Each structure stands twice: as C-alpha cells, then as structure tokens.
C-alpha cells in the first residue's frame, strides 16, 4: 500500500509541474523550418508563413497566421520579397518579437536577364520592341511579381554552403531568445553543418565528370542560381525577371534548348507550366517538377540533383 501511495504522489507531482513550453519561432518558408528542427530539436516549434503550394513572391499573411504570430518569440527572415513590406508590420504588431535576418552576411548574386527576344537579330524596330516590353510588363503584373536586373537573388537556401551561414544566424538568434538552451543550439548547429557538408559532397559526386556541353538545365522560374553556381552548372530560365516570354522570346528559347541538347524543363508546383509545355513540344522533351520550397530540404536537394543530372542526359539516356 505504501508503495502505491508513493507512486500516486509521484504522479500527482508530475502532473502538477507542466512541461516546459516550446519556444515558437516564425519563419518565412518551409526549408527554414527544416533548419530550425535540426538546430533547435525539441526546444522550438516553427510557424511557417508561406504555406506549401503558395507563390512566395505574391504571398500575403492570413488573419489566422497573424494571430499565431503574436505568440512567436522571434521571426527568422531570409530575404524574401514580401518581408520588405510585412516585417515592419509584424514588429509593430508584436513589439517583443525579435526580428532575425538569417541572410545577414551572405553576398547575394544579382538576378540576370537572358535576352532571348533578339537572339540572332541584328536589326529591331523600336516601336515593336516598345510594344512588346509593354506586353511583357502586363504579364508580370498579371503574375503579381517581377524582378529587376541586378536585384539580389533571394534563393540562397538552395545552396548547402549558404545554408550553413543561414543556420549560424538562426543558432545565434535562438541563443539570444533562449539563453538557457545555448549548449543545445550550438550542438544542433554543428550536427546541421556537418550534414550540409555531407550533402554538398554527395551532390558534387552526382555531377562529377559531366561531359562537355552537358552543363545546362532549363527552368521556368530562375530559383536555382546558387545551386547551379555551386556545382558548375548553367541555369537557363524561361521566365525573365518575373516576365513570361513573348512569341519571339519563346522561339529563342527553343533555339537555345536545341543547341544545348535540353530535353527536360523544370517547373515549380505553384507556377503555370504553359510556356514550358510550348518549349518541350518544340524540342520533343518533357516537363518535370522541382520544388525550391519543399519542407524536406536535404531530401529535396538530393532529389533535385538526380533529376537535373538525368535531365541533362535526356529522357532516353537517363540512368
């Protein structure tokens, strides 16, 4: 009986002392939630602002998300377009919430426009070019976003090397918000950094020994610039700085794809594949999906590397 009473007393004591609540950290995109889990473990939960299948360029927060945001100890930004407009509002609504720019210290590549519109043409009529520029601007407005030449490329998380820098900024932000967990965050970051190095080595192996002329892959939206830079590849986008191509630009893309022996065009789940379908029909290729915002960051980059490598071989030669 005495033993039973002691067990009951222990149970009552355990239920009377609540478990330590996890810290809530808001992040812009799902890959950041992956980083947070690797670094913070069970000490923090992530509130992802851009849901799966949503275009991050045109994102606006929902009322439910704003209510949840009021519970967050910190917001980890990463340099997405919407943050410029919304982070000051988030801070004004939640003054105690720390804003951490996890892209701090990262030198970003400029967005570059590839002009397929006038390839192979030595003369151009000014009024036709002006009219087409106006038409392209209309496409951009219809999409709700466009980039400008020279604007920093925000897709830094698609580089394992840069992911370590993002992770280091997250680690420091976590320690500032929760000093008691400093040792856990430092250890979690070291494990995460080691996993980034292993992933980087595996992707380099995937592209080792590429034959000459097999370094180009074609995408609809130019999300993979840092990935391409890291692994000696060339990303050829259909969309130019957020603008859909006109008929002559599409013809230039078809010519470029044939010259580079491109057989697969990669699109994002949340974006239209109409222009990509037009190009693949002309080159006898296929359309495949690459998701830069996938929640399983490491698994997604591994899958992307294999898909891009196989796409360079062409569907009939894919390993």
LOBATI-460699 format. One record per residue (C-alpha): x, y, z; residue in three letters; residue number from 1. Coordinates in nm, 2 decimals, m for minus. Example, Ala and Ser with C-alpha at 12.3 -4.5 7.8 and 13.67 -1.06 7.14 Angstrom:
+--------+--------+--------+------+-----+
:      X :      Y :      Z : code : pos :
+--------+--------+--------+------+-----+
:   1.23 :  m0.45 :   0.78 :  ALA :   1 :
:   1.37 :  m0.11 :   0.71 :  SER :   2 :
+--------+--------+--------+------+-----+
//
This chain:
+--------+--------+--------+------+-----+
:      X :      Y :      Z : code : pos :
+--------+--------+--------+------+-----+
:   0.00 :   0.00 :   0.00 :  UNK :   1 :
:   0.28 :   0.24 :   0.09 :  UNK :   2 :
:   0.45 :   0.18 :  m0.25 :  UNK :   3 :
:   0.12 :   0.26 :  m0.43 :  UNK :   4 :
:   0.08 :   0.58 :  m0.23 :  UNK :   5 :
:   0.43 :   0.68 :  m0.32 :  UNK :   6 :
:   0.36 :   0.62 :  m0.69 :  UNK :   7 :
:   0.04 :   0.82 :  m0.68 :  UNK :   8 :
:   0.22 :   1.10 :  m0.50 :  UNK :   9 :
:   0.48 :   1.10 :  m0.78 :  UNK :  10 :
:   0.22 :   1.10 :  m1.05 :  UNK :  11 :
:   0.04 :   1.40 :  m0.88 :  UNK :  12 :
:   0.36 :   1.59 :  m0.86 :  UNK :  13 :
:   0.44 :   1.52 :  m1.23 :  UNK :  14 :
:   0.11 :   1.64 :  m1.35 :  UNK :  15 :
:   0.13 :   1.95 :  m1.12 :  UNK :  16 :
:   0.45 :   2.06 :  m1.28 :  UNK :  17 :
:   0.39 :   2.14 :  m1.65 :  UNK :  18 :
:   0.64 :   2.05 :  m1.91 :  UNK :  19 :
:   0.85 :   2.34 :  m2.04 :  UNK :  20 :
:   0.66 :   2.51 :  m2.32 :  UNK :  21 :
:   0.84 :   2.51 :  m2.65 :  UNK :  22 :
:   0.95 :   2.84 :  m2.79 :  UNK :  23 :
:   0.76 :   2.94 :  m3.11 :  UNK :  24 :
:   0.97 :   3.08 :  m3.39 :  UNK :  25 :
:   0.82 :   3.22 :  m3.71 :  UNK :  26 :
:   0.99 :   3.16 :  m4.04 :  UNK :  27 :
:   0.92 :   3.27 :  m4.39 :  UNK :  28 :
:   0.95 :   2.94 :  m4.58 :  UNK :  29 :
:   0.94 :   2.57 :  m4.51 :  UNK :  30 :
:   1.31 :   2.50 :  m4.57 :  UNK :  31 :
:   1.38 :   2.73 :  m4.27 :  UNK :  32 :
:   1.16 :   2.51 :  m4.06 :  UNK :  33 :
:   1.38 :   2.22 :  m4.15 :  UNK :  34 :
:   1.69 :   2.41 :  m4.04 :  UNK :  35 :
:   1.52 :   2.51 :  m3.72 :  UNK :  36 :
:   1.43 :   2.15 :  m3.64 :  UNK :  37 :
:   1.79 :   2.04 :  m3.70 :  UNK :  38 :
:   1.93 :   2.31 :  m3.48 :  UNK :  39 :
:   1.67 :   2.35 :  m3.20 :  UNK :  40 :
:   1.54 :   2.00 :  m3.18 :  UNK :  41 :
:   1.25 :   1.98 :  m2.93 :  UNK :  42 :
:   1.32 :   2.32 :  m2.78 :  UNK :  43 :
:   1.13 :   2.52 :  m3.05 :  UNK :  44 :
:   0.84 :   2.49 :  m3.29 :  UNK :  45 :
:   0.82 :   2.66 :  m3.63 :  UNK :  46 :
:   0.54 :   2.88 :  m3.76 :  UNK :  47 :
:   0.58 :   2.87 :  m4.14 :  UNK :  48 :
:   0.43 :   3.18 :  m4.30 :  UNK :  49 :
:   0.43 :   3.08 :  m4.67 :  UNK :  50 :
:   0.22 :   2.76 :  m4.70 :  UNK :  51 :
:   0.30 :   2.48 :  m4.93 :  UNK :  52 :
:   0.19 :   2.54 :  m5.29 :  UNK :  53 :
:   0.19 :   2.92 :  m5.24 :  UNK :  54 :
:   0.39 :   3.16 :  m5.46 :  UNK :  55 :
:   0.63 :   3.33 :  m5.21 :  UNK :  56 :
:   0.66 :   3.63 :  m5.44 :  UNK :  57 :
:   0.29 :   3.72 :  m5.41 :  UNK :  58 :
:   0.23 :   3.60 :  m5.05 :  UNK :  59 :
:   0.02 :   3.79 :  m4.80 :  UNK :  60 :
:  m0.04 :   3.66 :  m4.45 :  UNK :  61 :
:  m0.38 :   3.53 :  m4.34 :  UNK :  62 :
:  m0.56 :   3.66 :  m4.03 :  UNK :  63 :
:  m0.50 :   3.32 :  m3.85 :  UNK :  64 :
:  m0.13 :   3.35 :  m3.92 :  UNK :  65 :
:  m0.12 :   3.70 :  m3.78 :  UNK :  66 :
:  m0.29 :   3.58 :  m3.46 :  UNK :  67 :
:  m0.04 :   3.29 :  m3.43 :  UNK :  68 :
:   0.25 :   3.53 :  m3.49 :  UNK :  69 :
:   0.16 :   3.72 :  m3.17 :  UNK :  70 :
:   0.28 :   3.41 :  m2.98 :  UNK :  71 :
:   0.62 :   3.39 :  m3.15 :  UNK :  72 :
:   0.94 :   3.48 :  m2.96 :  UNK :  73 :
:   1.13 :   3.56 :  m3.29 :  UNK :  74 :
:   1.08 :   3.59 :  m3.66 :  UNK :  75 :
:   1.36 :   3.45 :  m3.88 :  UNK :  76 :
:   1.35 :   3.63 :  m4.21 :  UNK :  77 :
:   1.55 :   3.51 :  m4.51 :  UNK :  78 :
:   1.52 :   3.80 :  m4.76 :  UNK :  79 :
:   1.20 :   3.71 :  m4.94 :  UNK :  80 :
:   1.02 :   3.98 :  m5.13 :  UNK :  81 :
:   0.72 :   4.00 :  m4.90 :  UNK :  82 :
:   0.94 :   4.06 :  m4.59 :  UNK :  83 :
:   1.02 :   4.42 :  m4.70 :  UNK :  84 :
:   0.66 :   4.52 :  m4.66 :  UNK :  85 :
:   0.55 :   4.28 :  m4.39 :  UNK :  86 :
:   0.83 :   4.26 :  m4.13 :  UNK :  87 :
:   0.79 :   4.62 :  m4.01 :  UNK :  88 :
:   0.42 :   4.55 :  m3.97 :  UNK :  89 :
:   0.48 :   4.22 :  m3.78 :  UNK :  90 :
:   0.72 :   4.40 :  m3.55 :  UNK :  91 :
:   0.47 :   4.68 :  m3.49 :  UNK :  92 :
:   0.20 :   4.43 :  m3.40 :  UNK :  93 :
:   0.44 :   4.22 :  m3.18 :  UNK :  94 :
:   0.70 :   4.46 :  m3.03 :  UNK :  95 :
:   0.85 :   4.19 :  m2.81 :  UNK :  96 :
:   0.91 :   3.96 :  m3.10 :  UNK :  97 :
:   1.28 :   3.97 :  m3.22 :  UNK :  98 :
:   1.35 :   4.00 :  m3.59 :  UNK :  99 :
:   1.65 :   3.80 :  m3.71 :  UNK : 100 :
:   1.77 :   3.84 :  m4.06 :  UNK : 101 :
:   1.92 :   3.49 :  m4.13 :  UNK : 102 :
:   2.06 :   3.61 :  m4.47 :  UNK : 103 :
:   2.29 :   3.86 :  m4.29 :  UNK : 104 :
:   2.65 :   3.84 :  m4.41 :  UNK : 105 :
:   2.56 :   3.65 :  m4.73 :  UNK : 106 :
:   2.67 :   3.81 :  m5.06 :  UNK : 107 :
:   2.38 :   3.76 :  m5.30 :  UNK : 108 :
:   2.41 :   3.71 :  m5.67 :  UNK : 109 :
:   2.23 :   3.96 :  m5.89 :  UNK : 110 :
:   1.94 :   3.84 :  m6.09 :  UNK : 111 :
:   2.04 :   3.83 :  m6.46 :  UNK : 112 :
:   1.81 :   3.87 :  m6.76 :  UNK : 113 :
:   1.89 :   3.64 :  m7.06 :  UNK : 114 :
:   1.77 :   3.82 :  m7.37 :  UNK : 115 :
:   1.62 :   3.55 :  m7.60 :  UNK : 116 :
:   1.39 :   3.82 :  m7.76 :  UNK : 117 :
:   1.65 :   3.94 :  m8.00 :  UNK : 118 :
:   1.89 :   3.65 :  m8.04 :  UNK : 119 :
:   2.01 :   3.62 :  m8.40 :  UNK : 120 :
:   1.85 :   3.95 :  m8.49 :  UNK : 121 :
:   2.08 :   4.24 :  m8.60 :  UNK : 122 :
:   1.80 :   4.50 :  m8.65 :  UNK : 123 :
:   1.49 :   4.57 :  m8.45 :  UNK : 124 :
:   1.21 :   4.82 :  m8.50 :  UNK : 125 :
:   1.18 :   5.05 :  m8.20 :  UNK : 126 :
:   0.81 :   5.06 :  m8.19 :  UNK : 127 :
:   0.78 :   4.68 :  m8.20 :  UNK : 128 :
:   1.02 :   4.64 :  m7.91 :  UNK : 129 :
:   0.84 :   4.91 :  m7.71 :  UNK : 130 :
:   0.51 :   4.74 :  m7.77 :  UNK : 131 :
:   0.65 :   4.40 :  m7.66 :  UNK : 132 :
:   0.81 :   4.55 :  m7.35 :  UNK : 133 :
:   0.47 :   4.68 :  m7.25 :  UNK : 134 :
:   0.31 :   4.34 :  m7.32 :  UNK : 135 :
:   0.58 :   4.17 :  m7.10 :  UNK : 136 :
:   0.51 :   4.42 :  m6.82 :  UNK : 137 :
:   0.14 :   4.32 :  m6.84 :  UNK : 138 :
:   0.23 :   3.96 :  m6.80 :  UNK : 139 :
:   0.44 :   4.05 :  m6.49 :  UNK : 140 :
:   0.15 :   4.24 :  m6.34 :  UNK : 141 :
:  m0.08 :   3.95 :  m6.40 :  UNK : 142 :
:   0.15 :   3.72 :  m6.21 :  UNK : 143 :
:   0.17 :   3.98 :  m5.93 :  UNK : 144 :
:   0.55 :   3.99 :  m5.92 :  UNK : 145 :
:   0.86 :   4.06 :  m6.12 :  UNK : 146 :
:   1.23 :   4.10 :  m6.05 :  UNK : 147 :
:   1.47 :   4.36 :  m6.19 :  UNK : 148 :
:   1.81 :   4.30 :  m6.35 :  UNK : 149 :
:   2.07 :   4.34 :  m6.08 :  UNK : 150 :
:   1.82 :   4.27 :  m5.79 :  UNK : 151 :
:   1.97 :   4.03 :  m5.54 :  UNK : 152 :
:   1.86 :   3.66 :  m5.60 :  UNK : 153 :
:   1.68 :   3.55 :  m5.28 :  UNK : 154 :
:   1.71 :   3.17 :  m5.33 :  UNK : 155 :
:   2.01 :   3.13 :  m5.10 :  UNK : 156 :
:   1.87 :   2.83 :  m4.91 :  UNK : 157 :
:   1.92 :   2.61 :  m5.22 :  UNK : 158 :
:   2.30 :   2.61 :  m5.16 :  UNK : 159 :
:   2.42 :   2.37 :  m4.89 :  UNK : 160 :
:   2.72 :   2.60 :  m4.83 :  UNK : 161 :
:   2.50 :   2.91 :  m4.78 :  UNK : 162 :
:   2.26 :   2.70 :  m4.57 :  UNK : 163 :
:   2.53 :   2.67 :  m4.31 :  UNK : 164 :
:   2.55 :   3.05 :  m4.29 :  UNK : 165 :
:   2.17 :   3.08 :  m4.26 :  UNK : 166 :
:   2.19 :   2.81 :  m3.99 :  UNK : 167 :
:   2.46 :   3.00 :  m3.80 :  UNK : 168 :
:   2.24 :   3.31 :  m3.79 :  UNK : 169 :
:   1.95 :   3.10 :  m3.67 :  UNK : 170 :
:   2.16 :   2.95 :  m3.40 :  UNK : 171 :
:   2.26 :   3.29 :  m3.27 :  UNK : 172 :
:   1.90 :   3.41 :  m3.29 :  UNK : 173 :
:   1.79 :   3.11 :  m3.09 :  UNK : 174 :
:   2.06 :   3.17 :  m2.82 :  UNK : 175 :
:   1.95 :   3.53 :  m2.79 :  UNK : 176 :
:   1.59 :   3.44 :  m2.74 :  UNK : 177 :
:   1.65 :   3.14 :  m2.52 :  UNK : 178 :
:   2.00 :   3.16 :  m2.35 :  UNK : 179 :
:   1.92 :   2.85 :  m2.14 :  UNK : 180 :
:   1.93 :   2.64 :  m2.45 :  UNK : 181 :
:   2.26 :   2.78 :  m2.58 :  UNK : 182 :
:   2.45 :   2.45 :  m2.55 :  UNK : 183 :
:   2.18 :   2.26 :  m2.73 :  UNK : 184 :
:   2.16 :   2.51 :  m3.01 :  UNK : 185 :
:   2.54 :   2.51 :  m3.06 :  UNK : 186 :
:   2.54 :   2.13 :  m3.07 :  UNK : 187 :
:   2.25 :   2.12 :  m3.30 :  UNK : 188 :
:   2.41 :   2.36 :  m3.54 :  UNK : 189 :
:   2.73 :   2.16 :  m3.55 :  UNK : 190 :
:   2.53 :   1.85 :  m3.65 :  UNK : 191 :
:   2.34 :   2.05 :  m3.91 :  UNK : 192 :
:   2.66 :   2.20 :  m4.06 :  UNK : 193 :
:   2.81 :   1.85 :  m4.08 :  UNK : 194 :
:   2.50 :   1.73 :  m4.26 :  UNK : 195 :
:   2.53 :   2.02 :  m4.51 :  UNK : 196 :
:   2.89 :   1.93 :  m4.59 :  UNK : 197 :
:   2.79 :   1.56 :  m4.65 :  UNK : 198 :
:   2.50 :   1.67 :  m4.87 :  UNK : 199 :
:   2.73 :   1.91 :  m5.06 :  UNK : 200 :
:   2.98 :   1.62 :  m5.12 :  UNK : 201 :
:   2.71 :   1.39 :  m5.24 :  UNK : 202 :
:   2.57 :   1.65 :  m5.49 :  UNK : 203 :
:   2.93 :   1.72 :  m5.62 :  UNK : 204 :
:   2.97 :   1.35 :  m5.68 :  UNK : 205 :
:   2.64 :   1.34 :  m5.87 :  UNK : 206 :
:   2.77 :   1.60 :  m6.12 :  UNK : 207 :
:   3.13 :   1.48 :  m6.13 :  UNK : 208 :
:   3.27 :   1.41 :  m6.48 :  UNK : 209 :
:   2.99 :   1.58 :  m6.67 :  UNK : 210 :
:   3.07 :   1.56 :  m7.04 :  UNK : 211 :
:   3.13 :   1.89 :  m7.23 :  UNK : 212 :
:   2.81 :   2.05 :  m7.33 :  UNK : 213 :
:   2.60 :   1.89 :  m7.05 :  UNK : 214 :
:   2.61 :   2.16 :  m6.80 :  UNK : 215 :
:   2.29 :   2.35 :  m6.89 :  UNK : 216 :
:   1.94 :   2.28 :  m6.74 :  UNK : 217 :
:   1.63 :   2.48 :  m6.83 :  UNK : 218 :
:   1.38 :   2.60 :  m6.57 :  UNK : 219 :
:   1.06 :   2.81 :  m6.58 :  UNK : 220 :
:   1.15 :   3.04 :  m6.28 :  UNK : 221 :
:   1.52 :   3.11 :  m6.20 :  UNK : 222 :
:   1.52 :   2.97 :  m5.85 :  UNK : 223 :
:   1.83 :   2.75 :  m5.88 :  UNK : 224 :
:   2.11 :   3.01 :  m5.95 :  UNK : 225 :
:   2.31 :   2.94 :  m5.63 :  UNK : 226 :
:   2.27 :   2.56 :  m5.68 :  UNK : 227 :
:   2.40 :   2.60 :  m6.04 :  UNK : 228 :
:   2.69 :   2.81 :  m5.93 :  UNK : 229 :
:   2.80 :   2.57 :  m5.66 :  UNK : 230 :
:   2.81 :   2.27 :  m5.90 :  UNK : 231 :
:   2.94 :   2.43 :  m6.22 :  UNK : 232 :
:   2.61 :   2.43 :  m6.40 :  UNK : 233 :
:   2.42 :   2.69 :  m6.61 :  UNK : 234 :
:   2.05 :   2.76 :  m6.52 :  UNK : 235 :
:   1.86 :   2.87 :  m6.83 :  UNK : 236 :
:   1.52 :   3.03 :  m6.73 :  UNK : 237 :
:   1.21 :   3.06 :  m6.95 :  UNK : 238 :
:   1.07 :   3.34 :  m6.73 :  UNK : 239 :
:   1.28 :   3.66 :  m6.75 :  UNK : 240 :
:   1.29 :   3.86 :  m6.42 :  UNK : 241 :
:   0.93 :   3.76 :  m6.35 :  UNK : 242 :
:   0.80 :   3.82 :  m6.70 :  UNK : 243 :
:   0.66 :   3.55 :  m6.93 :  UNK : 244 :
:   0.83 :   3.53 :  m7.27 :  UNK : 245 :
:   0.65 :   3.66 :  m7.58 :  UNK : 246 :
:   0.64 :   3.45 :  m7.91 :  UNK : 247 :
:   0.98 :   3.57 :  m8.03 :  UNK : 248 :
:   1.14 :   3.51 :  m7.70 :  UNK : 249 :
:   0.99 :   3.16 :  m7.69 :  UNK : 250 :
:   1.14 :   3.09 :  m8.03 :  UNK : 251 :
:   1.48 :   3.20 :  m7.90 :  UNK : 252 :
:   1.44 :   2.96 :  m7.60 :  UNK : 253 :
:   1.36 :   2.67 :  m7.83 :  UNK : 254 :
:   1.67 :   2.75 :  m8.04 :  UNK : 255 :
:   1.88 :   2.77 :  m7.72 :  UNK : 256 :
:   1.73 :   2.44 :  m7.59 :  UNK : 257 :
:   1.81 :   2.26 :  m7.91 :  UNK : 258 :
:   2.17 :   2.40 :  m7.92 :  UNK : 259 :
:   2.23 :   2.28 :  m7.55 :  UNK : 260 :
:   2.05 :   1.95 :  m7.61 :  UNK : 261 :
:   1.80 :   2.02 :  m7.33 :  UNK : 262 :
:   1.53 :   1.76 :  m7.31 :  UNK : 263 :
:   1.37 :   1.83 :  m6.97 :  UNK : 264 :
:   1.23 :   2.16 :  m6.85 :  UNK : 265 :
:   1.17 :   2.21 :  m6.48 :  UNK : 266 :
:   0.88 :   2.39 :  m6.33 :  UNK : 267 :
:   0.76 :   2.48 :  m5.98 :  UNK : 268 :
:   0.44 :   2.33 :  m5.84 :  UNK : 269 :
:   0.27 :   2.67 :  m5.78 :  UNK : 270 :
:   0.35 :   2.82 :  m6.12 :  UNK : 271 :
:   0.20 :   2.77 :  m6.46 :  UNK : 272 :
:   0.37 :   2.53 :  m6.69 :  UNK : 273 :
:   0.21 :   2.66 :  m7.01 :  UNK : 274 :
:   0.52 :   2.82 :  m7.16 :  UNK : 275 :
:   0.73 :   2.52 :  m7.06 :  UNK : 276 :
:   0.49 :   2.29 :  m7.24 :  UNK : 277 :
:   0.53 :   2.51 :  m7.55 :  UNK : 278 :
:   0.90 :   2.47 :  m7.55 :  UNK : 279 :
:   0.91 :   2.09 :  m7.48 :  UNK : 280 :
:   0.67 :   2.03 :  m7.76 :  UNK : 281 :
:   0.91 :   2.21 :  m8.00 :  UNK : 282 :
:   1.21 :   2.02 :  m7.87 :  UNK : 283 :
:   1.05 :   1.68 :  m7.81 :  UNK : 284 :
:   1.11 :   1.69 :  m7.44 :  UNK : 285 :
:   0.93 :   1.66 :  m7.11 :  UNK : 286 :
:   0.83 :   1.88 :  m6.82 :  UNK : 287 :
:   0.93 :   1.78 :  m6.46 :  UNK : 288 :
:   0.87 :   1.94 :  m6.12 :  UNK : 289 :
:   1.14 :   2.09 :  m5.89 :  UNK : 290 :
:   1.01 :   2.25 :  m5.57 :  UNK : 291 :
:   1.25 :   2.50 :  m5.42 :  UNK : 292 :
:   1.02 :   2.54 :  m5.11 :  UNK : 293 :
:   0.99 :   2.17 :  m5.02 :  UNK : 294 :
:   0.98 :   2.10 :  m4.65 :  UNK : 295 :
:   1.23 :   1.81 :  m4.66 :  UNK : 296 :
:   1.52 :   2.04 :  m4.76 :  UNK : 297 :
:   1.80 :   1.78 :  m4.77 :  UNK : 298 :
:   1.59 :   1.51 :  m4.94 :  UNK : 299 :
:   1.46 :   1.77 :  m5.19 :  UNK : 300 :
:   1.81 :   1.88 :  m5.29 :  UNK : 301 :
:   1.92 :   1.52 :  m5.33 :  UNK : 302 :
:   1.62 :   1.45 :  m5.55 :  UNK : 303 :
:   1.68 :   1.78 :  m5.74 :  UNK : 304 :
:   2.04 :   1.69 :  m5.82 :  UNK : 305 :
:   1.94 :   1.35 :  m5.95 :  UNK : 306 :
:   1.66 :   1.49 :  m6.16 :  UNK : 307 :
:   1.88 :   1.77 :  m6.31 :  UNK : 308 :
:   2.16 :   1.52 :  m6.39 :  UNK : 309 :
:   1.92 :   1.28 :  m6.55 :  UNK : 310 :
:   1.75 :   1.57 :  m6.74 :  UNK : 311 :
:   2.09 :   1.66 :  m6.89 :  UNK : 312 :
:   2.13 :   1.31 :  m7.02 :  UNK : 313 :
:   1.78 :   1.33 :  m7.18 :  UNK : 314 :
:   1.48 :   1.10 :  m7.11 :  UNK : 315 :
:   1.60 :   0.82 :  m7.33 :  UNK : 316 :
:   1.95 :   0.82 :  m7.18 :  UNK : 317 :
:   1.86 :   0.88 :  m6.81 :  UNK : 318 :
:   2.02 :   0.65 :  m6.57 :  UNK : 319 :
+--------+--------+--------+------+-----+
//
